Amino acid sequence: MSFQILGTGAYVPEKILTNEELSQMVDTSDEWITQRVGVKTRHISVNESAAEMGAKAAQRALEAAGISAAQLGLIVGATVSADQCCPSTAAKVQQAIGASCPAFDVNSACSGFLFALDTAAAFIVRGGIEYALVFGAERLSRILDWTDRSTCVIFGDGAGAFVIAKGENYLGSHLFTQGGESVLAIPLGKGNSPFYEKEVAPLAVHMSGQETFKFAVKQIVGGIRLIAEQAGITTDQINWIVPHQANIRIIDLAARRLGIPMEKFVVNIERYGNTSSASVPISFDELARSGKLKKGDLIAMCAFGGGLSSAACLIKW
Ligand code: COA
């Protein structure tokens, strides 16, 4: 349809936070987190912003693609945890890697990377752009409530990026939004405005876990079926599925409902937790560098999150 992936890259910060360490901070246990979520460790940024991590993932993707930052015609970034809302994270990545093309962010929470990828694909179809960089970068540790055990045990920091170019390997895509903030929201606080009348919730991830869980399973299953239909294939012809890493039980349940064996799903939640928009490109990068991919493999990516939003796409390697 419109593009091919030339190179991928990922970056996670050095500091690792274990479940045992978290158990010293909130009333939780390694056993609960492992069984209910599937996370054992997550990486935490001490000093690096989402943009700084995004730039490192971008450099690695450029190296893998064999092109220079100066050759990029577009940068589209995804994040919900930037240190600043202006400049955009994409603009900061552009400066850090030495590119000079237009750069902007999209916000679709954990589905953000796939929304960004589809946006870049549309620019490539429009013409005039040879290479685009798409990344997801998150410093979620800065927006978590570290006293809330129902959220702080789930997430982690990191970044992932793709360099894409014109090609025929994008076989299907489905983006979905169902507006409403009662299930999942990250309010920003109100600064010191004297004009607000309503109470504003503090900056933190607010989530109804079980509602999100149900939405996630439904959207993964529906999204994968839809993109397979668009591409004129059956779901069992898909060689690999790269899902958003939010909860191992979500992936397991979706796999069973689809009748696709777990071995086809890329799973790394135990090492990184949920890195929101970075989760799919980090996982894809691990698959791409694993040596397991064969030319012509069909790879589905799928994600879900705040918005509520979800996305799925199918590519040919
Ligand atoms: N450690 C120990 N106990 C915990 C805990 C923790 N970190 N977090 C919650 N609990 C407790 C609850 O207080 C509750 O106790 P109670 O039975 O005494 O009231 C019990 O565990 C069960 O809580 P519940 O919320 O029903 O657990 P759950 O099985 O639904 O798991 C989530 C909670 C958040 C892990 C799960 O719902 C989930 O992963 N949802 C999807 C979230 C998601 O994908 N978010 C990202 C979207 S991009």
Residues whose N, C-alpha, C, O or C-beta is under 5 A from the ligand:
A	BS01	COA	D27 T28 S29 W32 R36 V37 C110 R149 S150 V153 G209 Q210 T212 F213 A246 N247 F304 G305
